[in-house]
Amino acid sequence: MKLAGILALTLIGASSAVSYAQPAPTGYVSLFADHLPNRDATELRARIFAEETIDAGTRVRFVVSGFAEGLVADRRGKVTDAVAEPHELTVSFRTRRFDLAAGFGRVVWGRLDELQPTDVVNPLDVSRFFFEGRSEARLAVPIVRGTLYAGEKASIEAVYVPFFRRGRFDRLAEDSSPFNIAPRVPFSDRAPARTASNSQGGARASFTTGRVDWSVSAYDGFRPFGIYSATSPLAVERVYPRFTMTGADFETVAGAWVVRGELAAFMRDAFQAPAAAIVLKGRSFDAGGGVDRKAGEYRVSGQVLLHHEDYDDSTDSRTDVSLIVSADRSFARQKYEGRLFGVYNPESGAAFVRGIAKAALRDNVALEGSLGWFAGTGTDAIGRFSDSDFVYLRLKYFF
């Protein structure tokens, strides 16, 4: 992926140099300083991001974007790292009824806020998920995507991912990252081989009926974060089991309110045993609904998400309920912006709250600060990061 990232940045520069009719690439440079007091970690991350869209005639489009990022950190010892990756690197052929795109890219499925059960195509970077949110955390994957349009109210999207890419706790110096919750024992990583039999793929059909936008989807792939399995008393492997997902989602408007719902059934799934390096096979279900509305400069939303697991060869099961709220506010004609996001699990008492404040210092310079706070403990997705409170400050220059 580093080679692909370097290629992306090279193509950005090359395309702007040879095509005087195209505008210069746009993007930003940022300096990001964060501190995690419970993990005794202080970090400085520098990042450059650039993107460009190039139309070669009326039917062919190139989308080229990528970034390079470096880290200097004190994580109970000095740590440095650097990475270059594509954000999107695709070529697409477009007609009135059909689009075909190929390259490295991201696919967004689902309608709920941040925690979207059917959004399974792209793995996530956990550090960026907590720092900035799901949209910034998706990792690009090799992809072929075709979309067939049946008028303005129906479309069918098919997605093919030829080889696996795992999720990351952090793209920079992952082994020492404060967000890395992998067990501190030696293990071997058994990622799916890059063979035709290990490809992933699925489809999503979207429709508009009256005032309701809705879709159904199906996907077969590998769990992006590994599960740890003891193969002998002295050997542990990290494996990535296959899953099969069928899902549905909808969105409609009722007066000033937007109503959303989403359901995902994983009829083939696998889980980590709570107290041992054992893989449990079974099935899981995620269902959620929420509402949001805009009132003046405010936008508020709330949703409930239910997660349930059943295990083969066992009468045990697990159910978690998450309450999710968010609020956005802009001030002074969007010169200042604020966002608050929170997740709470009543059963375990685990919670995560993130507040982000942004200020436009100039037309192309912005200052951003954030505070992330975790409460409670547990084995759910939030409780496992209970010691990862953070604060950060970022300066961005746009070009």
GIKA-V68879 format. One record per backbone hydrogen bond with DSSP energy under -0.5 kcal/mol. CO is the residue of the C=O (numbers start at 1). NH is the residue of the N-H. If there is no record, write none. Layout:
BEGIN
CO:NH
CO:NH
END
This chain:
BEGIN
1:5
2:6
3:7
4:8
5:9
6:10
7:11
8:12
9:13
10:14
11:15
12:16
13:17
14:18
15:19
18:20
19:22
26:51
27:399
28:49
29:397
30:47
31:395
32:45
33:393
34:43
35:37
35:391
36:39
36:40
36:41
37:40
40:76
41:36
42:74
43:34
44:72
45:32
46:70
47:30
48:68
49:28
50:66
51:26
52:64
54:56
54:62
55:57
56:60
59:94
60:56
61:92
62:54
62:64
63:90
64:52
65:87
65:88
66:50
67:85
68:48
69:83
70:46
71:81
72:44
73:75
73:79
74:42
77:75
79:73
81:71
83:69
84:5
85:67
88:65
89:104
90:63
91:102
92:61
93:100
97:149
98:95
99:147
100:93
101:145
102:91
103:143
104:89
105:141
107:109
112:114
113:115
114:116
115:117
116:119
118:120
123:139
124:126
124:168
125:129
126:130
127:131
128:132
128:133
129:133
133:136
133:137
134:137
134:138
137:125
141:105
143:103
144:160
145:101
146:158
147:99
148:150
148:156
149:151
150:153
153:208
154:150
155:206
156:148
157:204
158:146
159:202
160:144
160:162
161:200
168:126
169:127
171:173
173:176
173:177
174:177
177:180
179:181
183:185
188:190
188:238
189:191
190:240
193:195
195:198
196:199
200:161
201:220
202:159
203:218
204:157
204:206
205:216
206:155
207:214
208:210
209:212
211:213
211:253
212:209
212:214
213:251
214:207
215:249
216:205
217:247
218:203
219:245
220:201
221:243
224:167
227:239
229:231
229:237
232:235
235:231
235:232
236:188
237:229
237:239
238:190
239:227
241:223
243:221
244:267
244:268
245:219
246:265
247:217
248:263
249:215
250:261
251:213
252:259
254:257
256:294
257:254
258:292
259:252
260:290
261:250
262:288
263:248
264:266
264:286
265:246
265:267
266:284
268:244
269:282
271:280
273:276
276:278
277:230
278:273
278:280
280:271
281:312
282:269
283:310
284:266
285:308
286:264
287:306
288:262
289:304
290:260
291:302
292:258
293:300
295:298
297:330
298:295
299:328
300:293
301:326
302:291
303:324
304:289
305:322
306:287
307:320
308:285
309:318
310:283
311:314
316:311
318:309
320:307
321:346
322:305
323:344
324:303
325:342
326:301
327:340
328:299
329:338
331:335
331:336
332:335
335:360
336:331
337:358
338:329
339:356
340:327
341:354
342:325
343:352
344:323
344:346
345:349
348:377
350:345
351:375
352:343
353:373
354:341
355:371
356:339
357:369
358:337
359:361
359:367
362:365
364:398
365:361
365:362
366:396
367:359
368:394
369:357
370:392
371:355
372:390
373:353
375:351
380:384
382:385
383:378
383:386
385:388
390:372
391:35
392:370
393:33
394:368
395:31
396:366
397:29
END
